[in-house]
Amino acid sequence: MALPIIKTAIPKRHYQFGEFSLVVLGEIESSDGISYHFLLGIIPEGKNAPELFISAEKCLPEQHETNIYQMRVLAEKASKTINKSDRWKDLDEFMQDALALVSELLNLSDERPILL
């Protein structure tokens, strides 16, 4: 299973993006051994829980040279690392890149995310 196992988290922001609701989580405690810095949960219309996540998570020490954070796309049966950057320590920087990725992944180029 590739979806995060979240014990506790604090919602930081909510968005509406086309037919999807987005929730940004911070201060995350997980029980899957991954140090999530931020998680963007993508909830399809009519659903109650995210079915896709974009994460900013701390790389393991042996995985980074200069960049401490990696961005991954997490789905039920798979995950993929997109890139690494120190920018994602900042919520605004993470959201800028994560929303662009959501737009590309879900073909929402005609839509604009609305901060709720």
N, C-alpha and C positions, 0 to 999 in steps of 0.2 A: 504494500500500500504506500503510495507516494504523498497522500494528503497529510498536512501537518496534524500532529496530535497535540492540541492546545489544552493546557490545564487552566491557565488564567491569561487574560490579556485586557488591555484598556483600549476601547474604540477611540480613535483620534479624529477621524473624518468619515463622512458619508457622502456618496455621490450617486447621481442617477446618470447613466450613460446608455442612451438608447433604451432597449428593453431590459437592461441589466442594472441591478443595485450593486454598489460597491461599498465595502467597508474597509477602512484602514485600521489595522491593529498595531499597537506598540506595547512596550513593557510586557513582553510575551514570556510566559513560562510554558515550556513544552515538555512532553515526556517521550519525545522521539530522539533525544540526544542532539538536536540541532539548535544552535544559538541564533534564533530569529531576531533581527533588529526591528524590521517592519514586515507585516503581511498585508497584502491587498487581496481581500476575498471577493470573488465575482459570483454574484447570485443571480441566476436566470429568473425572469419574470415568472411568478407563480410558485417559486420554490422558497424554502425557509432557510437554507444553508448554502454556503459557497460550494460550487462544484469545481472551481478552478482558483488557484492562488498564484500570486506573484510575490516572491519573497526578496527581501534584502537580508542576508544572513552573514554572520561572520564566518570567514573561511577558516579551516583548520590551519594551524601554524605552518605545516608543511605544504599547504596549497597556495600560499601567497608569497610573492616577492615584495611588492610595494603596495598592492591593493588588499585591504583587509576585508572588504565586503564583496559578495557575489550576488547576482540577481538570478533567480531560478523561476521557471514556470512549473507549477506542481498540479498534476491532475490525479485522478483516482489510481491509475495504473502506471503512470510514468512521470518523470521529471526531467527537466533539461536546464542546464546552466546556460544563461544567455551571455553574461559578461561579468567582469570584475571591475570595481571602481570604489574609491574612497568617498565619492560624492554621496553615496546612499546612506551615509551616517546622518545626513540632513533630510528631514521629512519632505520638504519642498522639492529637493533635488530627486529624491526617490519617486515622488508622485509624478513629476514631469516625465521621467523616463518610463515609469510603470503605465501611466495613462496612454502614452504613445504606443507602448507594446500592446495594451488591451485593444486599442483602436485597430492595430494591424492584425492581431490574432482573431478578433471577432468581426472583422470587416465593418467597422463603425466609422469609416472615413467621412461619411456625411453627417455624423452626429458630433455633438460637443458634450463633454462631461459637465454636469451641473453640480456644484457644491451645495449640499443641503444643510 
